[in-house]
Amino acid sequence: MDSPTGDPLFDQSYYGATANISTQYESLSGDHHADLVVIGAGYTGLSAALRAAELGMKVIVLEEYFPGFGASGRNGGQLIPGWRWDARTLVRAFGKQRGKAIFDLSLDARDRVMARVANHAIACDLKAGHATMAWNPTHYRDLAEEAECLARDMDYADIDLLSTDEGRNVVSSALYHGGMVDKKGGHFHPLNYALGLAKAATDAGVQIFVNKRVIGVKEQKDKVWAGVEGGNVFARQAMLATDTKTAGLNRQLGGYAMPILNYNIATQPLGEDRARSLIPSDMAIADTRFVLNYFRLSADNRLIFGGGEKYLPSKPASVDDFVRKHMSQVFPDLADVKIDYRWGGAVGVSRNRLPHIGRIDGGKIWFAHGFSGHGALLTTLAGEVVAEAMAGESQAYALMSSLPSKPFPGGTLLRWPLHVAGMLYYAMRDRL
């Protein structure tokens, strides 16, 4: 896929290099009218647009670059049922009944993604299985308690707890002390999923306009205005699906999440035998470190590896070196393997790691952001339930929008230094 962004990290992405052929979209000019205008063509925005069109709305999507640019097109591709809060935390915070209802929403998210892939024949290299591997024996005991809570309180039976020896059949690394497999988890090609959603949306009648930045969104009496240079959309309602760019359109709302930078690499093709010697299960893998490693095999037998996070808004001098040190710790035999692709960027992280979903002052502008690295499934859910709430189907939206949320101290100006201090503390705990 050609990148109009001039972003060298996107241009060196494995996902961009292996993207399906995309529909060509025009830029917005002149005045347009719709029932719903969606800002942002990532998973959240595309899912909202597609579901709204299915519910009979006329929908326009405005995207600064192209569908899937941003976190939706460059994430780790890991499909993990659940939330950043584990089952035990959900029960402690909300009680068993409401905690289970919130957990079940994440299973609904998984089912919606699987249905989209199947119903729209999205070619996105979908594979089954996700494993969380224990960084140390204490973390393994923590996983065992989580597996027990999932079975007891969530009636969730798709978990296998693995001993250290059993874990080697999932991922062949001496680093880990057992793990936990979620059989309903999986992994996919994230950009091709986004492109598939975009095609499904246009097939449903959605108009997608690209390559112009939205300069403002605001309510005007009985409608909402959204504008780009040389073009305007007037709609009954609007949806902000802009993740890390939200502060540029609404500074107060932007204070509820902040960008954290993460980076990925893809090795040269390893061949099936060598690839399976690393991950015999062919599952997606993440570990239990606070600054976690996450990795999986691509359809052409490369290792796609993400590791480390940057808390300052400057990219590493070398993405290869930044990520390779983590990969080599997990797989020492890959210390000198050739890296063919490297990419990265920001993901929106909320203060408490739960997504922030709602509508501004109860009005016509809706939003969803702050998925905190757990968005490959939850974004599709968020976009769809917001569209359903616009149409009056509010049960899932009511539960999802009731999740607790607070802005970062200091809003968009001071959130960086305060958050960096906390993140560095937990990263140091990993090392110790």
Protein Blocks (a to p, Z undefined) as FASTA:
>chain_A
ZZfklpaklmmgfklmmgccdddddddedjdddfbdcehjafklmmmmmmmmmnopacdd
ddfkbghiajklmcgoiaceddfbdfklmmmmnojmlmmmmmmmmmmmmmmmmmmmmmno
paehiaediddddfbfklmmmmmmmmmmmmmmnopakbccddfklmmmmpccfkbgcdad
dfkbccddfklmmmmmmmmmmmnopacdehiacfbdcdehjaccdddehiacddfbdcdd
ekjmmmmmomklmmmpccddddddddddebjklmmmmmmnopacddfbfbacdddddfko
pacddedjdfbfcdcfblklmmmmmmmmmmmmlmmgccfbdcdddddddfkopacdddee
hiabdcdehklopammmmmmmmmmmmmmmnopaklmmmmmmpccdddehijmlmmmmmmm
mmmmmmmmmmZZ
